[in-house]
């Protein structure tokens, strides 16, 4: 996570590039082979979906939809729900 020095903006990103994509791929394989229940995928997907740029809006941070592409893009692979 990176925060501007004045706190006006923060960026949530993978600690390692493409970490969410690799984790999602492994998750998909484990779920497909019944090594783990599909319900565990929800936490992974929610965490990775939270990646992005956020701007301070007076009392809380809101996602900056105009921030463009980056390491916070949605996961490409989709598993069973």
C-alpha positions in Angstrom: 0.0 0.0 0.0 1.3 3.5 -0.9 -0.2 6.6 0.7 0.5 10.1 -0.5 2.4 12.2 2.1 -0.7 14.4 2.6 -3.0 11.3 2.9 -5.1 12.5 -0.1 -4.6 9.3 -2.1 -3.7 5.6 -1.5 -2.9 2.8 -3.8 -3.6 -0.9 -2.8 -1.5 -3.2 -5.0 0.0 -6.7 -4.9 3.2 -6.9 -2.9 4.6 -9.0 -5.7 3.5 -8.2 -9.3 0.7 -10.4 -10.5 0.5 -12.1 -7.1 -3.4 -12.0 -7.2 -3.5 -13.6 -10.6 -1.2 -16.4 -9.6 -3.1 -17.0 -6.4 -6.4 -17.0 -8.3 -5.0 -19.5 -10.8 -4.0 -21.9 -7.9 -7.3 -21.3 -6.2 -9.1 -22.3 -9.4 -7.1 -25.5 -9.7 -7.7 -26.4 -6.0 -11.4 -25.7 -6.3 -11.8 -27.6 -9.5 -10.1 -30.7 -8.0 -12.1 -30.4 -4.8 -9.0 -29.9 -2.7 -10.7 -26.9 -1.1 -14.3 -25.6 -1.0 -15.3 -22.9 -3.4 -16.4 -20.7 -0.5 -12.7 -20.0 0.3 -12.4 -18.3 -3.1 -14.7 -15.5 -2.0 -12.1 -14.0 0.4 -9.3 -14.2 -2.2 -11.5 -12.5 -4.9 -12.7 -9.8 -2.5 -9.2 -9.0 -1.4 -7.8 -8.9 -5.0 -10.9 -6.8 -6.1 -9.9 -4.3 -3.5 -6.7 -3.4 -5.3 -6.9 0.1 -6.7 -6.5 3.8 -6.3 -8.5 5.5 -3.6 -8.9 9.3 -3.0 -9.8 10.9 0.4 -13.3 12.2 0.3 -13.6 14.3 3.5 -14.4 11.4 5.9 -13.3 8.2 4.0 -11.5 6.9 1.0 -13.4 6.2 -2.2 -12.2 4.3 -5.3 -10.8 6.6 -8.0 -12.4 5.2 -11.1 -10.4 7.6 -13.3 -7.0 6.2 -12.2 -6.6 4.0 -15.2 -5.0 0.6 -15.6 -2.4 -0.8 -13.2 -1.6 -3.8 -11.0 -5.0 -3.3 -9.4 -7.0 -4.4 -12.5 -9.7 -7.1 -11.9 -8.6 -10.7 -11.9 -8.6 -12.3 -15.4 -9.4 -15.8 -14.4 -12.7 -16.7 -12.9 -13.4 -19.7 -10.8 -16.7 -21.5 -9.9 -19.0 -19.6 -7.7 
